[in-house]
Amino acid sequence: MLSYVPEPSKSKPNGKKCYYCDGRTCTNILNCEGNEDNCISATETQGAVSVTMKGCVSKQLCTTRDQSWARKLTYSCCKGNLCNGASSRSAGLVLLAAPLLSLLVTSY
């Protein structure tokens, strides 16, 4: 028996804008939605490979005392539009950043 799991509902854009990475660069602009009132920039380094992700998150995720979600990430949150920098990065594993960021955002 298959059960249907609906996709998470999309919220309306809230006017906040942050940079996000698309696998080649981190210069793309993302329109934040719902309670995503902070921008995030996070990096995970394993050996010689660094993975960078950027995007929108809620203040709750940035200020929670339970940092277990971050694991080996070095991250920073900021409040201004496009405050998470647009630095260009080499691709590597950055393609995994969007699904990971989506998981982090929807889990809080």
Buried (B, 14 or more C-beta within 10 A) or exposed (E): EEEEEEEEEEEEBBEBBBBBBBBEBBBBEBEBBBBBBBBBBBBBEEEEEBBBBBBBBBEEBBEEEEEEEBEEBEBBBBEEEBBBBBEEBEEEBBEEBBEBBEEBBEEE
